[in-house]
């Protein structure tokens, strides 16, 4: 836990901070205003979540991933490759762009 920023190469566990969490590879839980990761399995809760390869859950205002294998719930959800579910005001993946729900 940290007040402003957590940064790790490899995370297995929990990152909680006010401003930003970032990891190259991780499994567990990220809670912060902004969460970024290269590869992450688990859950991210924040206003802005950005992950290259996401396997799990993203919950926030803006959720972005290159590959999503899980669930994105937010106002705006965007992924290039989706093998999961998007629920939000605006959802975009390589197949379609839809409001409310996308798969």
Biotite code that builds the C-alpha atoms (Angstrom):
import biotite.structure as struc

atoms = struc.array([
    struc.Atom([0.000, 0.000, 0.000], chain_id="A", res_id=1, res_name="UNK", atom_name="CA", element="C"),
    struc.Atom([1.130, 3.490, -0.798], chain_id="A", res_id=2, res_name="UNK", atom_name="CA", element="C"),
    struc.Atom([-0.323, 6.967, -0.785], chain_id="A", res_id=3, res_name="UNK", atom_name="CA", element="C"),
    struc.Atom([0.550, 7.896, -4.341], chain_id="A", res_id=4, res_name="UNK", atom_name="CA", element="C"),
    struc.Atom([2.244, 5.299, -6.525], chain_id="A", res_id=5, res_name="UNK", atom_name="CA", element="C"),
    struc.Atom([2.983, 1.568, -6.554], chain_id="A", res_id=6, res_name="UNK", atom_name="CA", element="C"),
    struc.Atom([5.245, 0.188, -9.281], chain_id="A", res_id=7, res_name="UNK", atom_name="CA", element="C"),
    struc.Atom([6.416, -3.410, -9.588], chain_id="A", res_id=8, res_name="UNK", atom_name="CA", element="C"),
    struc.Atom([7.949, -5.714, -12.148], chain_id="A", res_id=9, res_name="UNK", atom_name="CA", element="C"),
    struc.Atom([5.988, -8.704, -10.916], chain_id="A", res_id=10, res_name="UNK", atom_name="CA", element="C"),
    struc.Atom([3.034, -8.555, -8.551], chain_id="A", res_id=11, res_name="UNK", atom_name="CA", element="C"),
    struc.Atom([1.294, -11.425, -6.818], chain_id="A", res_id=12, res_name="UNK", atom_name="CA", element="C"),
    struc.Atom([-1.074, -9.853, -4.349], chain_id="A", res_id=13, res_name="UNK", atom_name="CA", element="C"),
    struc.Atom([-2.503, -6.421, -3.701], chain_id="A", res_id=14, res_name="UNK", atom_name="CA", element="C"),
    struc.Atom([-1.606, -2.892, -4.787], chain_id="A", res_id=15, res_name="UNK", atom_name="CA", element="C"),
    struc.Atom([-3.627, -0.072, -3.199], chain_id="A", res_id=16, res_name="UNK", atom_name="CA", element="C"),
    struc.Atom([-2.758, 3.562, -3.780], chain_id="A", res_id=17, res_name="UNK", atom_name="CA", element="C"),
    struc.Atom([-4.452, 6.914, -4.238], chain_id="A", res_id=18, res_name="UNK", atom_name="CA", element="C"),
    struc.Atom([-2.956, 7.930, -7.587], chain_id="A", res_id=19, res_name="UNK", atom_name="CA", element="C"),
    struc.Atom([-1.433, 5.070, -9.613], chain_id="A", res_id=20, res_name="UNK", atom_name="CA", element="C"),
    struc.Atom([-0.618, 1.369, -9.628], chain_id="A", res_id=21, res_name="UNK", atom_name="CA", element="C"),
    struc.Atom([1.527, -0.126, -12.374], chain_id="A", res_id=22, res_name="UNK", atom_name="CA", element="C"),
    struc.Atom([3.050, -3.539, -12.955], chain_id="A", res_id=23, res_name="UNK", atom_name="CA", element="C"),
    struc.Atom([4.561, -5.396, -15.884], chain_id="A", res_id=24, res_name="UNK", atom_name="CA", element="C"),
    struc.Atom([3.089, -8.754, -14.882], chain_id="A", res_id=25, res_name="UNK", atom_name="CA", element="C"),
    struc.Atom([0.664, -9.400, -12.085], chain_id="A", res_id=26, res_name="UNK", atom_name="CA", element="C"),
    struc.Atom([-1.993, -11.525, -10.457], chain_id="A", res_id=27, res_name="UNK", atom_name="CA", element="C"),
    struc.Atom([-4.223, -10.168, -7.753], chain_id="A", res_id=28, res_name="UNK", atom_name="CA", element="C"),
    struc.Atom([-5.955, -6.871, -7.108], chain_id="A", res_id=29, res_name="UNK", atom_name="CA", element="C"),
    struc.Atom([-5.189, -3.287, -8.159], chain_id="A", res_id=30, res_name="UNK", atom_name="CA", element="C"),
    struc.Atom([-7.156, -0.445, -6.526], chain_id="A", res_id=31, res_name="UNK", atom_name="CA", element="C"),
    struc.Atom([-6.309, 3.164, -7.413], chain_id="A", res_id=32, res_name="UNK", atom_name="CA", element="C"),
    struc.Atom([-7.336, 6.196, -9.467], chain_id="A", res_id=33, res_name="UNK", atom_name="CA", element="C"),
    struc.Atom([-5.275, 4.755, -12.354], chain_id="A", res_id=34, res_name="UNK", atom_name="CA", element="C"),
    struc.Atom([-4.137, 1.151, -12.907], chain_id="A", res_id=35, res_name="UNK", atom_name="CA", element="C"),
    struc.Atom([-1.802, 0.027, -15.700], chain_id="A", res_id=36, res_name="UNK", atom_name="CA", element="C"),
    struc.Atom([-0.249, -3.351, -16.495], chain_id="A", res_id=37, res_name="UNK", atom_name="CA", element="C"),
    struc.Atom([1.304, -5.237, -19.381], chain_id="A", res_id=38, res_name="UNK", atom_name="CA", element="C"),
    struc.Atom([-0.198, -8.607, -18.362], chain_id="A", res_id=39, res_name="UNK", atom_name="CA", element="C"),
    struc.Atom([-2.641, -8.922, -15.503], chain_id="A", res_id=40, res_name="UNK", atom_name="CA", element="C"),
    struc.Atom([-4.896, -11.623, -14.095], chain_id="A", res_id=41, res_name="UNK", atom_name="CA", element="C"),
    struc.Atom([-7.311, -10.636, -11.378], chain_id="A", res_id=42, res_name="UNK", atom_name="CA", element="C"),
    struc.Atom([-9.272, -7.444, -10.769], chain_id="A", res_id=43, res_name="UNK", atom_name="CA", element="C"),
    struc.Atom([-8.636, -3.771, -11.361], chain_id="A", res_id=44, res_name="UNK", atom_name="CA", element="C"),
    struc.Atom([-10.770, -1.076, -9.723], chain_id="A", res_id=45, res_name="UNK", atom_name="CA", element="C"),
    struc.Atom([-10.075, 2.535, -10.696], chain_id="A", res_id=46, res_name="UNK", atom_name="CA", element="C"),
    struc.Atom([-11.252, 5.522, -12.682], chain_id="A", res_id=47, res_name="UNK", atom_name="CA", element="C"),
    struc.Atom([-8.833, 4.559, -15.491], chain_id="A", res_id=48, res_name="UNK", atom_name="CA", element="C"),
    struc.Atom([-7.652, 0.981, -16.126], chain_id="A", res_id=49, res_name="UNK", atom_name="CA", element="C"),
    struc.Atom([-5.277, 0.134, -18.994], chain_id="A", res_id=50, res_name="UNK", atom_name="CA", element="C"),
    struc.Atom([-3.834, -3.335, -19.571], chain_id="A", res_id=51, res_name="UNK", atom_name="CA", element="C"),
    struc.Atom([-2.269, -4.989, -22.605], chain_id="A", res_id=52, res_name="UNK", atom_name="CA", element="C"),
    struc.Atom([-3.438, -8.547, -21.736], chain_id="A", res_id=53, res_name="UNK", atom_name="CA", element="C"),
    struc.Atom([-6.273, -8.704, -19.204], chain_id="A", res_id=54, res_name="UNK", atom_name="CA", element="C"),
    struc.Atom([-7.624, -11.941, -17.754], chain_id="A", res_id=55, res_name="UNK", atom_name="CA", element="C"),
    struc.Atom([-10.195, -11.081, -15.142], chain_id="A", res_id=56, res_name="UNK", atom_name="CA", element="C"),
    struc.Atom([-12.209, -7.989, -14.241], chain_id="A", res_id=57, res_name="UNK", atom_name="CA", element="C"),
    struc.Atom([-11.853, -4.279, -14.924], chain_id="A", res_id=58, res_name="UNK", atom_name="CA", element="C"),
    struc.Atom([-14.211, -1.902, -13.138], chain_id="A", res_id=59, res_name="UNK", atom_name="CA", element="C"),
    struc.Atom([-13.963, 1.845, -13.639], chain_id="A", res_id=60, res_name="UNK", atom_name="CA", element="C"),
    struc.Atom([-14.999, 4.831, -15.702], chain_id="A", res_id=61, res_name="UNK", atom_name="CA", element="C"),
    struc.Atom([-12.587, 3.995, -18.566], chain_id="A", res_id=62, res_name="UNK", atom_name="CA", element="C"),
    struc.Atom([-11.328, 0.441, -19.171], chain_id="A", res_id=63, res_name="UNK", atom_name="CA", element="C"),
    struc.Atom([-8.871, -0.277, -21.984], chain_id="A", res_id=64, res_name="UNK", atom_name="CA", element="C"),
    struc.Atom([-7.095, -3.484, -22.983], chain_id="A", res_id=65, res_name="UNK", atom_name="CA", element="C"),
    struc.Atom([-5.424, -4.938, -26.066], chain_id="A", res_id=66, res_name="UNK", atom_name="CA", element="C"),
    struc.Atom([-6.715, -8.429, -25.220], chain_id="A", res_id=67, res_name="UNK", atom_name="CA", element="C"),
    struc.Atom([-9.617, -8.964, -22.845], chain_id="A", res_id=68, res_name="UNK", atom_name="CA", element="C"),
    struc.Atom([-10.516, -12.389, -21.470], chain_id="A", res_id=69, res_name="UNK", atom_name="CA", element="C"),
    struc.Atom([-12.968, -11.415, -18.784], chain_id="A", res_id=70, res_name="UNK", atom_name="CA", element="C"),
    struc.Atom([-15.401, -8.653, -17.888], chain_id="A", res_id=71, res_name="UNK", atom_name="CA", element="C"),
    struc.Atom([-15.148, -4.902, -18.329], chain_id="A", res_id=72, res_name="UNK", atom_name="CA", element="C"),
    struc.Atom([-17.717, -2.746, -16.508], chain_id="A", res_id=73, res_name="UNK", atom_name="CA", element="C"),
    struc.Atom([-17.492, 1.028, -16.916], chain_id="A", res_id=74, res_name="UNK", atom_name="CA", element="C"),
    struc.Atom([-18.697, 4.076, -18.776], chain_id="A", res_id=75, res_name="UNK", atom_name="CA", element="C"),
    struc.Atom([-16.313, 3.414, -21.692], chain_id="A", res_id=76, res_name="UNK", atom_name="CA", element="C"),
    struc.Atom([-14.848, -0.034, -22.400], chain_id="A", res_id=77, res_name="UNK", atom_name="CA", element="C"),
    struc.Atom([-12.415, -0.627, -25.256], chain_id="A", res_id=78, res_name="UNK", atom_name="CA", element="C"),
    struc.Atom([-10.466, -3.700, -26.331], chain_id="A", res_id=79, res_name="UNK", atom_name="CA", element="C"),
    struc.Atom([-8.902, -4.876, -29.577], chain_id="A", res_id=80, res_name="UNK", atom_name="CA", element="C"),
    struc.Atom([-9.457, -8.617, -28.973], chain_id="A", res_id=81, res_name="UNK", atom_name="CA", element="C"),
    struc.Atom([-12.429, -9.554, -26.830], chain_id="A", res_id=82, res_name="UNK", atom_name="CA", element="C"),
    struc.Atom([-13.180, -13.005, -25.455], chain_id="A", res_id=83, res_name="UNK", atom_name="CA", element="C"),
    struc.Atom([-15.344, -11.679, -22.678], chain_id="A", res_id=84, res_name="UNK", atom_name="CA", element="C"),
    struc.Atom([-18.139, -9.297, -21.805], chain_id="A", res_id=85, res_name="UNK", atom_name="CA", element="C"),
    struc.Atom([-18.330, -5.509, -21.826], chain_id="A", res_id=86, res_name="UNK", atom_name="CA", element="C"),
    struc.Atom([-21.030, -3.674, -19.875], chain_id="A", res_id=87, res_name="UNK", atom_name="CA", element="C"),
    struc.Atom([-21.145, 0.112, -20.024], chain_id="A", res_id=88, res_name="UNK", atom_name="CA", element="C"),
    struc.Atom([-22.369, 3.297, -21.664], chain_id="A", res_id=89, res_name="UNK", atom_name="CA", element="C"),
    struc.Atom([-20.074, 2.734, -24.683], chain_id="A", res_id=90, res_name="UNK", atom_name="CA", element="C"),
    struc.Atom([-18.365, -0.574, -25.541], chain_id="A", res_id=91, res_name="UNK", atom_name="CA", element="C"),
    struc.Atom([-15.938, -1.118, -28.423], chain_id="A", res_id=92, res_name="UNK", atom_name="CA", element="C"),
    struc.Atom([-14.100, -4.210, -29.604], chain_id="A", res_id=93, res_name="UNK", atom_name="CA", element="C"),
    struc.Atom([-12.769, -5.470, -32.947], chain_id="A", res_id=94, res_name="UNK", atom_name="CA", element="C"),
    struc.Atom([-16.159, -6.928, -33.947], chain_id="A", res_id=95, res_name="UNK", atom_name="CA", element="C"),
    struc.Atom([-18.568, -4.157, -33.013], chain_id="A", res_id=96, res_name="UNK", atom_name="CA", element="C"),
    struc.Atom([-19.321, -1.012, -31.065], chain_id="A", res_id=97, res_name="UNK", atom_name="CA", element="C"),
    struc.Atom([-22.441, -1.090, -28.917], chain_id="A", res_id=98, res_name="UNK", atom_name="CA", element="C"),
    struc.Atom([-23.987, 0.784, -26.019], chain_id="A", res_id=99, res_name="UNK", atom_name="CA", element="C"),
    struc.Atom([-24.880, -1.044, -22.782], chain_id="A", res_id=100, res_name="UNK", atom_name="CA", element="C"),
    struc.Atom([-23.582, -4.563, -23.511], chain_id="A", res_id=101, res_name="UNK", atom_name="CA", element="C"),
    struc.Atom([-21.076, -6.070, -25.927], chain_id="A", res_id=102, res_name="UNK", atom_name="CA", element="C"),
    struc.Atom([-19.508, -9.500, -26.289], chain_id="A", res_id=103, res_name="UNK", atom_name="CA", element="C"),
])
